[in-house]
Amino acid sequence: MITQVRSYGRGAQLLMVNQFTINLGFYMLMPYLATHLSGTLGLAGWLVGFVLGVRNFSQQGMFLVGGTLADRFGYKPLIVAGCALRTVGFATLGLVDSLPALLAASAATGFAGALFNPAVRAYLAADAGERRVEAFALFNVFYQAGILLGPLVGMVLTGVDFRVTCLVSAGIFALLSIVQIRALPPRRAGGRAADEDGGRESVAAQWRSVLANRPFLLFSAAMIGSYVLTFQVYLALPLEVRRVGGDGEFTAAAVALLFAVSGLSTILFQTRVTAWCTARMEPGRALTWGLAVMGLAFLPLLAAGAIPVPGGGIDRWTLAAVPPAIAALLLALGTMIAYPFEMDTIVRLSGDRLVATHYGLYNTICGIGITLGNLLTGAALDAARKAGVAALPWLALLVLGLACAAALGGLHRGGRLAAPAAPGAVSASV
């Protein structure tokens, strides 16, 4: 893998390492923020949810703005600005205790993500060129490694003091800002975006052109399911472990196993899975298979729902841990199959025009989908518990995955996932 990383330019190499560090800094803090707000600061539960919701809304709702700014002013300034703003936001979270300051800090950390996320992906796509799929596979390895290590580092630091965690995380983003100012080569939007309308087209006109990209919007809608399904590692799977296993040290260990399985499998196998898929199938077919695998990930839980929960002992522990772990593994596999081709498809559907804006709108659409999907999943879990039908949420998630796979398959067969023809191009057939 190191050889693969070194085969890219300095910009792509730096962005991969940066993404590991970004996720390290983010995930060492965020899993413990709710406990700090409710415990140390004594905020009511609804206020904790409000503070966290402000962060999520300011990120998901502003992705389109961040992508537009990146296309307009260049990718590097937005990456640096996002890291600098997150430095301020995370430091503030550890140093203040008033609600207005906490809300401002939370909003700043979310907006920071909206600034650098589309810019990072657009920069990597431009820098990697024709090797985008492989580059995004490597990017996902670094991405998952940061998610895996961050909570472990945060657990140690929070054991000392949560403020220490905040300041260390802020220090990481400050260091990232400095490194990127000094070492990241400047890069602006390439292709037709820069050549034709770089600074002349209004923002409203740019947004209208992106919103008029029907194949891109259809693709975005079909991919919402992938994000809803993969998010269940954080929502439905831990709840299922607790439902079967009860509370206690075993349940905590089994939940930790879910994240370990997901992260380690990606780190170990992402590049191999991508190479295998690239050699054997078209991008649209790989996306279809990836979504199908994500949907089928819930079959073990569907089968386990038909088994009466044992009273205790090894049988109960096995039923609580093994089906969710298999589901987490299959979700990771489906993501490994789909993710590099997903990122590449966004670039192709954009026609190499306003790439960061397309990434920004895509993130916003999927973010809204995750919110609605989680509300519906939560409702299905509640309904299953009241009706005594454990299989209901797993059946719904299975159907969602297969439906999205079918939609992607239809888009692929209809040629909707191919790059749009350049203006003025003449068809070879008459």
ZIKAPE-V793978 format. One record per pair of residues at least 6 apart in sequence whose ideal C-beta (glycine too) atoms are under 7 Angstrom apart, sorted by the first residue. I is the first residue (numbers start at 1). J is the second residue. If there is no record, write none. Layout:
I_J / I_J
//
This chain:
1_138 / 1_141 / 1_271 / 4_134 / 4_138 / 4_271 / 5_13 / 5_16 / 5_138 / 8_128 / 8_135 / 9_127 / 10_185 / 11_123 / 11_127 / 11_184 / 11_185 / 11_187 / 12_124 / 12_127 / 12_128 / 12_135 / 14_183 / 14_184 / 15_120 / 15_123 / 15_124 / 16_138 / 16_139 / 16_142 / 17_142 / 18_176 / 18_180 / 19_120 / 19_139 / 19_142 / 19_143 / 19_146 / 20_142 / 20_145 / 20_146 / 21_146 / 21_172 / 21_176 / 22_146 / 22_176 / 23_143 / 23_146 / 23_147 / 23_150 / 24_146 / 24_149 / 24_150 / 24_153 / 24_172 / 25_169 / 25_172 / 25_173 / 26_150 / 27_146 / 27_147 / 27_150 / 27_151 / 27_154 / 28_150 / 28_151 / 28_153 / 28_154 / 28_157 / 28_165 / 28_169 / 29_90 / 29_154 / 29_165 / 29_166 / 29_169 / 31_151 / 31_154 / 32_154 / 32_158 / 32_162 / 32_165 / 33_93 / 34_48 / 34_52 / 36_162 / 37_43 / 37_48 / 37_51 / 38_45 / 38_48 / 40_162 / 41_97 / 47_99 / 51_102 / 51_103 / 51_106 / 54_103 / 54_106 / 54_107 / 54_110 / 55_106 / 55_107 / 55_109 / 55_110 / 56_110 / 57_110 / 58_107 / 58_110 / 58_111 / 59_110 / 59_111 / 59_113 / 59_114 / 60_364 / 60_367 / 60_368 / 61_364 / 62_111 / 62_114 / 63_114 / 63_117 / 63_118 / 63_360 / 63_363 / 63_364 / 64_357 / 64_360 / 64_361 / 64_364 / 65_114 / 66_78 / 66_114 / 66_115 / 66_117 / 66_118 / 66_119 / 66_360 / 67_118 / 67_356 / 67_357 / 67_359 / 67_360 / 67_361 / 68_203 / 68_206 / 68_357 / 68_360 / 69_78 / 70_78 / 70_118 / 70_119 / 70_122 / 70_356 / 71_189 / 71_193 / 71_354 / 71_356 / 71_357 / 72_199 / 74_186 / 74_187 / 74_188 / 75_119 / 75_122 / 75_123 / 75_187 / 75_356 / 76_180 / 76_184 / 76_186 / 76_187 / 78_115 / 78_116 / 78_119 / 79_116 / 79_119 / 79_120 / 79_180 / 79_184 / 80_177 / 80_180 / 80_181 / 81_115 / 82_112 / 82_113 / 82_115 / 82_116 / 83_116 / 83_173 / 83_176 / 83_177 / 83_180 / 84_177 / 85_108 / 85_111 / 85_112 / 85_115 / 86_109 / 86_112 / 86_173 / 87_170 / 87_173 / 87_174 / 87_177 / 88_108 / 89_105 / 89_108 / 89_109 / 89_112 / 90_109 / 90_166 / 90_169 / 90_170 / 90_173 / 91_166 / 91_167 / 91_170 / 92_101 / 92_105 / 93_102 / 93_105 / 93_166 / 94_162 / 94_163 / 94_166 / 94_167 / 95_163 / 96_102 / 96_105 / 117_363 / 118_356 / 118_359 / 118_360 / 118_363 / 119_356 / 121_343 / 121_359 / 122_355 / 122_356 / 122_359 / 123_187 / 124_135 / 124_139 / 125_132 / 125_343 / 125_347 / 125_355 / 126_187 / 126_190 / 127_187 / 128_135 / 132_343 / 132_344 / 132_347 / 133_274 / 133_278 / 133_340 / 133_341 / 133_344 / 134_274 / 136_339 / 136_340 / 136_343 / 136_344 / 137_270 / 137_271 / 137_274 / 137_340 / 138_271 / 140_266 / 140_270 / 140_339 / 140_340 / 141_266 / 141_267 / 141_270 / 141_271 / 144_263 / 144_266 / 144_267 / 145_267 / 147_263 / 148_259 / 148_263 / 148_264 / 154_165 / 157_164 / 157_165 / 157_168 / 158_165 / 188_194 / 189_198 / 189_355 / 189_356 / 190_352 / 191_352 / 191_353 / 192_351 / 192_352 / 192_353 / 193_353 / 193_354 / 193_355 / 206_354 / 206_357 / 210_354 / 210_357 / 210_358 / 210_361 / 213_349 / 215_349 / 215_416 / 216_349 / 216_350 / 216_358 / 218_411 / 218_416 / 219_345 / 219_349 / 219_411 / 219_417 / 220_362 / 220_365 / 220_366 / 222_404 / 222_407 / 222_408 / 222_411 / 223_342 / 223_366 / 224_365 / 224_366 / 224_369 / 225_291 / 225_400 / 225_401 / 225_404 / 226_291 / 226_294 / 226_338 / 226_404 / 227_366 / 227_369 / 227_370 / 228_369 / 228_370 / 228_373 / 228_400 / 229_294 / 229_295 / 229_331 / 229_397 / 229_400 / 229_401 / 230_294 / 230_331 / 230_335 / 231_370 / 231_374 / 232_377 / 232_397 / 233_258 / 233_259 / 233_262 / 233_328 / 233_331 / 235_374 / 235_377 / 236_377 / 236_381 / 236_393 / 237_258 / 237_324 / 237_327 / 237_328 / 238_255 / 238_258 / 239_381 / 240_301 / 240_324 / 241_251 / 241_254 / 241_255 / 241_320 / 241_321 / 241_324 / 242_251 / 244_309 / 244_316 / 244_319 / 244_320 / 245_251 / 245_254 / 245_316 / 245_317 / 245_320 / 250_317 / 254_320 / 254_321 / 257_321 / 257_325 / 258_324 / 258_325 / 258_328 / 261_325 / 261_328 / 261_329 / 261_332 / 262_328 / 262_331 / 262_332 / 265_329 / 265_332 / 266_332 / 266_336 / 269_336 / 270_336 / 273_336 / 273_337 / 274_340 / 277_286 / 277_337 / 283_341 / 283_344 / 283_345 / 283_417 / 284_408 / 284_411 / 284_412 / 284_417 / 285_412 / 286_337 / 286_338 / 286_341 / 287_338 / 287_341 / 287_342 / 287_345 / 287_408 / 288_405 / 288_408 / 288_409 / 288_412 / 289_337 / 290_334 / 290_337 / 290_338 / 291_334 / 291_338 / 291_401 / 291_404 / 291_405 / 291_408 / 292_401 / 292_402 / 292_405 / 293_330 / 293_333 / 293_334 / 293_337 / 294_331 / 294_334 / 294_401 / 295_398 / 295_400 / 295_401 / 295_402 / 295_405 / 296_330 / 296_401 / 297_327 / 297_330 / 297_331 / 297_334 / 298_327 / 298_394 / 298_397 / 298_398 / 299_398 / 300_323 / 300_326 / 300_327 / 301_323 / 301_324 / 301_327 / 301_394 / 302_391 / 302_394 / 302_395 / 302_398 / 304_319 / 304_323 / 305_390 / 305_391 / 305_394 / 306_391 / 307_319 / 309_316 / 309_319 / 310_316 / 310_319 / 345_417 / 346_358 / 346_359 / 346_362 / 347_355 / 348_419 / 350_358 / 351_419 / 351_420 / 377_393 / 380_392 / 380_393 / 380_396 / 381_393 / 383_392 / 384_390 / 384_392 / 384_393 / 411_417
//
